[in-house]
Amino acid sequence: MTEHNAIAGFMKYAGIKEFSIKAALVDCDGVLYDSMKNHSRAWVKLMTKNGIKCSRDEFYMLEGMVGTEVIKNKFKTGLGRIVTDDEAAALYGVKARYFRELGEVPMIEGTADVLRYLKNNGIACVLVTGTQQQSTLERIERDYPGIFEERRVTGHDVRHGKPNPEPYLKGIAHSGVKASECMVIENAPLGCQAAHAAGCFTVAVTTGPISEKELYRAGADIVYPSPAALLAALPNLLQK
Ligand code: MG
């Protein structure tokens, strides 16, 4: 896929005559942080301790969903048990502790350069994540200073997490521009699905085991093998 073809396809989908990116909506896990390995480990530990069979791979496919929703779904399908909101919140607290105990996750290499380039070119960045992990949310300003300021949509702010478009619709509202003027940066199929449904130009980077094909199938307009590859393509995408 070339930038030219991706943009042409998106313009047709969005019904627009002019393509102009004015804001970027940026996912957290797998884009800002190399955190999915530890998240999947923490999930498997929580589920196994509660007698639910699962594999680490399935949590990569569920990435982007709000944690308490993951718990409700897994307990329902795995144990036939309906979990209340309070129980889900408590179980999520346990999972969040397991995640923290695995240590601080590294930043994804190259993402800071992408975000700085966007900022220097007048593109406002909005954080859009399903995470409710406080230890992660607290370090973003330190690791990516001045990028997001107060423009954040987290797992605490939405009723329906990804793949529902709600998080990205809220992110669009924060950006103050039209959906078709927003570029989403994602790494997960459910996130691409949400971004595409919200009407945004959807860029994915492969930073984990999910294949390029899977991301295109979920609605990505264009997929890059790394943030560095995305950075190299940004002049084309921003039509500079
Ligand atoms: Mg992600």
Residues whose N, C-alpha, C, O or C-beta is under 5 A from the ligand:
A	BS01	MG	D27 C28 D29 G30 V31 N187 A188
